[in-house]
Amino acid sequence: MFKELTKPFKYKKIALNQDQQTTPSKKKPRAKNWGGTIKRIWRYLSEQKGLLSLVLIMVVISSGLGLLGPFLIGVAIDDYIVNRDPNGFITLLVSLICVYIFFSISLWLQNVWMIGIAQKTVERMRNQLFRHLHRLPIPFFDKRQHGELMSRITNDIENVSSTLNSSVIQIFSSVLTLVGTISVMIYLSPLLTLITLTIIPAMFLGIRWITNRTGSLFKETQKNLGNLNGYIEETVSGQRIVKTFSREEKVMAEFIEKSERLKGSAFWAQTFTGFIPKVMNVLNNLSFAIIAGVGGIFALNGMISIGAIVIFAEYSRQFTRPLNDLANQFNTLLSAVAGAERVFEILDHEEEENDEQNAGELSTVNGEVEFKNASFSYEKGEDTVSGLTFHVQPGQSVALVGPTGAGKTTVINLLSRFYELDQGMILIDGNEISSIKRSNLRKHMGFVLQDSFLFEGTVLENIRYGRLDATDEEVIEAAKLANAHSFIKKLPNQYMMKLKQDGSGISQGQRQLLSIARAILADPTILILDEATSSIDTITEMKIQEALQRLMEGRTSFVIAHRLNTIQNADIILVLKEGKIIEKGTHEELLNSHGFYYEMYHSKVEDDAV
């Protein structure tokens, strides 16, 4: 019986997803290893072996007491009611009351303890996942929707939590109850037990037919839920663009499509799963009818006592109740395993490459940077940049210009080791960057990007993010150097004003000034400015340019800008096209050469004149 019971949870055949078309000769690959996923969840649980052992002891006790109650009722009928023994009946009744009191206590203890185990397990899983996210390389995030990742951290882990809170105990209890019930039934009447168990094949075939259709549907439901969450996060973040281009109807149509897809997979998953309790109820009633009919015949022929028939009747319900419980938990179980798989997919993703064994740290950096025949491609066979060779002295400013897709941002990504070179090398103060620990390398770098990111918190906390041990006075001084102090003083609560994650409540230019203040406070040796003045009005741009000039003093600076007038004073201008440096020099030298930069500059001047 135990073997038959566990089979529904070990099937290797998963029904085809109805939303995906396949040829008759091709089978859709099943969802990932369900057994392996359950084993991994068990490894998390097993870290609390002591408390888990107590829970299992309570499960054994509650299962045993649950079996003892009906048995005592049968004994009362045969020994005391039929024989009209009131004293014995009262004694047994008191015993029965004690049994059910201890039964309730054991249930309460196992539930409370299991909730604690589940929450600690899920907390550890969630913390491990969040920690792992910070160890993943930048390309991982570039290729995935942030909302979809959020869905894995929240929805999928919550599914695991709800399952551990209820299903784990229910499964253990149901298995023990089944084994105990069948054992006692065989002890009372092997023949009646054999007749009663004739419903097992029908039960097995019914559950198998249903479970073959639910596994892939629950996997698809979790996937669709993640896609929908990702789309919602993307749409809410880009609400200004949606409204600017009046794309509300298009966004709503796409949302409805994704929502319908989720509804479809969830509907069929829940529908098929909902069949299981109905099938079990039918078989439960059938089992009761068999026991009543056959048991009555046996009793008339003196083959079994009335009390034994009552015990059988109660046990037949206890026999099907665990299966009903398993059926009712199956919905949660499938959803949780599918969610856990999605969590483990991230945990199994390779972390950012470890620093080389001989990697060291630089206590000070002068800012000398050299690229030697550096090449890199995002996709194999398609070089994004190739053969980059240039040398920057400490304190020099380097401007990277060129058309969109020329490789300007890629140069910055390679210098900061967000991506690794395919060929060549990059040196800082004569040290190949691969020989420097990433954390130490980035410690000497400061970034002011086009999209200034602000965290939820006060203005003071957002600036202090550049150096967490900075005093309030140092933060305020950095804000003054960044030309941010004057507007901060006009804000409600000034430096203690709470900002939202997107910096709503202050302008884009003000957010950029806070980013510059953050970079000034960090006091980096190498400075990265990626379109730091784009989409800024002229007056604010002047303030930002003044702040940037202060920030760049004495620092090696890499500047990416489409506005060529902002990089005229750069010591070196590198002109990139199709991933290669085609021109190099100062602003005047490049204009005098009448090359690509000359054409870009005069084209821009003509556009501005218009």
N, C-alpha and C positions, 0 to 999 in steps of 0.2 A: 504493500500500500504506500509506504514511504517513497519507494522508487517511482510509483505512478504519480504521486503528489508533486514531486520535484521536477518532473519532466517539463511542465509548462514554462518553467523559468530557464530552461537550457536549450530551447529550440535554436537551431542554426539556420532555419529557413525563415526569411522575412518576406512578407508580401510586397509586391511591386507598388510603388507610389502611384496613385491613380492620376496625379497631375503630370507625370513624366511619361512620355511615349517611348517605348522600346520595341524592338523587333521581336517577333515570337521566339527567335532562336537565341536571344540574349536576355540574361537575367540581370536584374538590377542588383548591384552589390549590396549585401546586407549592411545594416548599421554596424558600427565597430564592435569589438569584442565585449559583449555584455558581461560574460563571466569574468573577464579580466578587469573590467571596471568595478564590479562588485568586490573583487579581491582587493583592489586598491582602496576602496572605501573601508573595507574591513581592517586594512592596515592602520588607517587613521583611528578606528575604534579601538583596536587592540592596544593602543598606547595607554588606555585607561583600564588595564586588565583587572585591577582590584575592584573598582566600582562596578565594572561590567560583570565580574564574577558574582557579585552580590545580586545584581539584576537577574542573572541567569538562575541563581538559587531561588529568588522570589518567583520567577517564572515556573520553575519546577514545583515549588510549593503550591502556587495558585492552580496550576494544572492538576496536581494530585488532589487538592481539595475540591476542585471542580468535578473530578471524577468520583470522589468519595460521596458527595452529596446524593446523587441519584441512586448509588449503590445502597446507601443507608435507607432511602425511601423504600426500595424493594425489600430490604430486610425487615423494615417495620411492617410492611403488608403481610409477608409470609409468617413472621415469627410472633407479631403482637396483635395486629388487627384481625387476621383470620382466627388466631387463637384467643382473641379477646383478653389480652393481657395489658391492662391500663398502666400498671407500674412500669413495665418494660417499655411501653410506648412513650411514656413521659420522659424516661431516662434517655431513650434514643432521640426524642424531640429536642431535648436540651443539647445533646451531642451535635445534632444537626444545626442548631442555632450557632453553636461555637464554631462549627466548620465554616459556615458562611460568614461569620464575623472575621475569622482569620483569613478567609478567602478575600474579603474586601480589603483588609489591611495589606495583605501581600500585593494585591493589585495596585493600591495607592502608592506603596513604597517603590515598586518597580517602575511605575510611571514617572514619579518624581525624580528618581535616580537617573532614568533614561533620558529625561529632558535635560538634565545637567550634562550628561555624557554627550548628547547630541549637540548642545550649544557650544561646548568646548571644542568638539570635533569640527564643527562648521566654522567656528572662529579661527581655528588653526588653519583650516583650508583657505578661508578668505584672506587671512594675513599672508599665507604663503603665496597665494595667487597675486595679491597686490605687490608683495615684495618682488615676485618674479617679473611682474610687468616692468619694474624699474631696471631690471637687468637685461631686458630684451633690446635688441638693436633698433635704431631709428627706422630702418627699412620695414620692420614688422608693423609699425604704426602707420607708415606711409601707405601701406597696402590694405588697410582695414578701416571700416567705419568705427568711429569712437563710440557711437551709440550701441553698436553690436557688441563691442567689448564690454560696455557697461552692463548690457543684458546678461553676459556671462557671470559678471561679478555679483550681480544682484539677483535676477530671476532664477538663473540656473542653480546658484548656491542655495537660494531659498527653497527650491524644490527638494534638494538634498536634505535640508534641515527638516522640512515637514515630514519627509519619509523616515528619517532617523528617529524623530519624536514618536512616531506611531507604528510604522510598518515593521520595524526590526523586532520589537517585542511581540507584535501580533504574529509574525511568522514563526518565531521560536515557540510561542505558546500553542499555536495551531498544530505544529508538527508534534509536539509532546502530547497534546490532547488526542490527536489521531492515533498515535502509537498506543497510548494508554487505553483509549476506548476500544480499539480492535482487540487488544490483549484481554481485557475483561470480558468482551463479548465472546471471544473464543473459549474462555474459561467457563462461561455459563452454558453455552450451547454452540459447539462448532458447526453443526448443521444449519442452524438458523443464521449464524454469522455468514456462512458461505452463501446462503440464499440472499441475505441482505446485501452482500457485496457484489451481486450480479449487476448492480447499477453502475459499478466502477467503469466498465468499458464505455458506456454511453457518456458518462461524465468526462472521461479522458478525451474521447473524440470531440465532444462539444467544446471543451476548453481549448484543445489544440487547434480546432478550426478558427476559433476567435483570436487566439494569441498570434497565429500566423499572419494576421491582418493588422495587428495593433503596433508591433514594434517599430516598423518603419514610419508609421503615421505619427507616433509620438516624437520620433527623431525629427521628422519634417516639421512638426508643430513648434518644437524648440527653435529650429532654424528660422522658421517664418517669424516667430516672436522676436528673435534677435534682429532680423532684417527690418521689421516694423519699428522697433525701438531705435535702430540706427537712423532710419529715415526721419523719425520724429525729432531726434536730436539734431540732425542736419538741418531740417526745416526750421526749427525754432531758432537755431543759431543764425540762420540766414534769412530771418524774417524781414529785415529791411530790404534785401534784394528781391524777395518774393513780392513785396508790396510795390517796390520801385518799378518792376516790370509787369505788374498786374498779373502775376502768375498764380493767383489764388485758386482758380478753377483747375489749372493743370496739376498743382500740388495736391489738391483735394482728390482729383481723379486718381493720381498715383497712390495716394494714401488708401483710398477705397479699394484699389486693386490689391495692394499688399494686405489690407485688412481682410478682404474676401478670401485671399489665399490662406491666411491664418485661420479664418473661420472654417474654411473647408476641411483643412487637415485636422483641426481640433474637433470638428463635428463628427467626422468619421472615426477618429480615435476614441472619442467618448462614447459614440454610438455602439461600436463593436465591443468596447469594454463593458458597457451597460448591459450587454446580453448575458454576461457571465452570471451575475446574481439571479437573473430571471431563470436561467437554465438550472442553477443550483436549487432554487426554490421548488421548481417542478420535480427535480430528482429527490429532493428532501421529502416532499409529500408522497412521492411514489414509494420511497423507502419506508415511510411510516405505514402506508397501506399494506405493504408486503409483510411487515412485522405483525401488524394487527391481524391480518388474515391468516398467515401461516402460524403465527404464535397461538392464535385462538384454537386452530386445529390441533396443534401440539398439546395445548393445555387440556383440551377435551379428551385426549388420549393419554393423559398423565405423563407426557414426555417433558413437561416444563411447568414451573409454578407460575401463579399469577404475578407474584412479586418479580420474578425473572422477566416476564413479558413487560412489566412496567419499566424495569431497568433497561431492557432492550429499546423500548420506545424512547426513553430519555436519552439513551446513548446514541440512538439513530439521529436525534437532533444534534447531539454533541459531535457526532461523526460528520454531519454535513455543515454544522456551524463553522468549524475551522476552515472548511473549504469555501464557505460563503465569505468568511473574513478575509481569506487570501484573495478571493475574487474582488472583494471591495477594495482591498489595498493594491490590487494589481495596477489600477489606473495611476496611483501615486508612484508606485514602484517603477513602472516603465518611464514615466515622466522624469523621475529623479535620476535614473540611470542615464537617460538621454542627456539631462542637464549636466551630470557629473562627467560624461564623456566630453562635452564641450569645454568644461573647466580643465580637464586633463589634457585636452588638445593644446591649450595655451601653456600649461605647466610642462608639457613635453617639448615645446618649441625651444630650439637652441638659444641659449643666452648669448649676449654679446661676447665675442671671443675674449678669452682671458688674456690679461697682459702677459707678455713673454716672461719666461722664468727669470731672465736677467734684467727685466725692466726695472728702472730706478726712478728716483724723483729729483727734480731740479729745485734747489732751494731758491735760486734767483735765476731770472731770465733776462738777457739783454734785449732780445727781440730780433735777432738776426734770423731770417727765414730764407730757405733755398729750396726750390723745386728742381729736381733732376730727372728729366725724361719721364715725367709722371703721366701715367695713362690709367683710365678707368672707364668702365661701362656698366650701366644699370642692367642691361640685357646682354647676354653673351653674343658676341659677333657684331655689336653695334657700339663702337667707342663713343662715349659722351665727351671725354677730353682725351687727347693723345699727345705725347711728346712735350708736355709742358716743362719748360726750363727757364727759370729766372731767379734772380738773387736780390734780396731786400736787406739793406743795412739797418741796424737798430735805429729806431726813431723815424724812419722814413714812412711816408704815406703812399700807398699803392691803390690806384683806382682800376677797377675791372669794368670795362665797357664792351658793348657788343649787342647784337640783336637778341631777341628772346630765344632761349634754347642754345645759346652759344657756349654755355658751361660755366657761367660766372658763379652761380650759387654752388655748383659742384666743387669748384676750387675751395670754397669755404668749408663745405662738408668734408672734404678730404683733409684739409688743414686741421680741423677739429676732431678728426677720426670718427665722425658719424658714419662714414663709409671708409672702407679699406682700399688702398691702391691695388690695381692689378699688376702694374709694372712700375719700375722707377722707385724713387724715394723722395721724402720730404724731410728737411733738416731744420732744426731750431737750435741756434747757437752751436752748430756743428754736430748736434745729436739727432740721429734718425728718430722720428717721432714714435716708431714702433718700439724703441728702447725706453720710452718714457711711459709711465703709468697714465692711463687715460684721465683718471681723476686729477692727477697732478698737472697734466698738460692743460686741461680745461680750467684749472684753477688760475692759470696765468693768462687766460683769455677773457675778454668781455664782449658781450653781444648786444647790439641795438638793432632790432629787426624792424621790418616794415609793419608787421602786426605786433604791436606792443601788448604783451600778455600781462594782465594784472590778476592777482589772486583775491579771493574774498577775504577782506580784512581792512585794517586802517591804512591810510596813506603812509603813516610811519612804518608799518610792518611791510608794506610793499617795497618801499625803498630799502629797508634794512635787509631784504632778501638777498641783496648783493653781498652783504657781509653780516652774518648773524650776531657777531659779538660787538658790533658798532654801538656806540653810545647815542643817545638822543641828539646830543650836540653835533656829533659827526654826521648824523643823518641830515640834520638841518643845514649844515655847511655844504653837504653834497647837493642838496636841493637848491641852495643859493647859486652854486657854481653852474647848475643845470638850468638856471633861469626859471625854476619851478616854484621858488619860495613865495613870490609875489601872488601867484594865483592860489596857492595853498592857503595863504593867510586869509583869503576872501571866502574860503569854503566854510560851510557849517562845521563847527568843531575843529576846523583847521587840520592839523596833522592827525587828529584822532577821528576824522571822518571815516565812516565805514564805506568801503567800496564793494560793489558786486564783482563777480568773477569776470564779467565782460567790461568792467570799468564804466558801466552806465552811470550817468550823472556828471561826467566830465567829458570834454571834447577829445577827439582823436589826437590833436596836437598836445593837449595837456597830458594825455596818457603817454605820449612819446617823451615828453619832458621828464615824467616820472621814471621811464625806462633809462633815460640818460643819467638821471640822478642815481639810479641803482647801479649803473655801470661805473660812474665816478666813485661811488662808495666802495665798490669791489677793487678799485685801483689795479686793473690788469696791465700787463706789459704789452700784450698784443690785443688790438681792438678790431672787432668786426662790425662794420656798419652796412647793413643790407637794406637798401632803399629806405633809409631812416627818415627821409624828408618827403616821401611820396604822399600824395593826397593831403597835403597840408597847405593852408592858405599862406599868402606871401608874408604877412606880418609874423605869423607864428613860425614860418620857415626861417625868418631872420633870427628869431630867438633861438630856435633849435640849432641853426648853423653856428651862432655864437657859442652856444653850450658845447657843441661838438668840437669846435676849435679848441676850447679849453680842455675837453676830454682827450683830444688827440695829442696835445703837447707832450713831447718826450716819449710818446708811445709809437710802436710800429702799428700802422693802421691799414686795414684792407677795406676799401670803400666800393660798394656796388651802387651805381646810380644811373638812372636813365636821363636825368637832367644834367647835361654835360657841363653847364655853367657851375655846378656844385663841386666839380673835381678839377677845375682848371689849375688849382694850386698844388695838386698832387705831385710828389717827387717823381713818381713813375706811373705812367698810364699803360696798361696792358689791354690791347684790343683783341678780343676773341671773336672768332667766327668758326662755326661748326666744330667747336672743341679744340681749336688750335690758336696759338698766339700768332697773329699775322702782322701786328705792328707793336712797337714798344718805344717809349720815350716820354718826354715832357709834353705839355700841351702845345707849346710853341714849336717844338721839333716835329710833332705829328702834323700840325697844320702846314708847316713848310714843306713836308714831304708830299702833300697833295694826294694822299692815299685814302683808304677806307674811312679813317677817323675824320679826315678833312670833309669827306662827303657827308658823314653822319652829322658833323657839327653844323655845317652850313645848311643842311636839310632841316635841322632842328631850329636854327635861327630863322629860317624862312617861315617855318610853321608858327613860331612864336610871334613873328611880325604880322602874320595874318590874323 
